[in-house]
């Protein structure tokens, strides 16, 4: 059994049911964020795909894989974006090792 139901992705808009005012504000902002700007919609979709992997959201991975393909991204571009996310996520864990090293040196002195 999975906690994630693929059919729920299509229900995303229904989050407005319990709080329409806040949902409207979110969806207005969300739409503005993904509109063509200094970054193309394809670039933004690839960023979203990478972030989706970093935060491990299966709904977002589903949605932004589809959107990235529709906007002309190649399989290689999408996998490269995923590797960028993985490198940043791994690096973030490793750089916190400096905190451990500092604490170890402090404690052993």
Beta strands, then each sheet from edge to edge (+ up, - down):
end
